[in-house]
């Protein structure tokens, strides 16, 4: 579990992706 991987995938970025996905879904619907 190197710290580089954690730095590459921060929880903040994942959250943004989830939010964007949700918005995209709303628009698609």
Buried (B, 14 or more C-beta within 10 A) or exposed (E): EEEEEEEEEEEEEEEEEEEEEEEEEEEEE
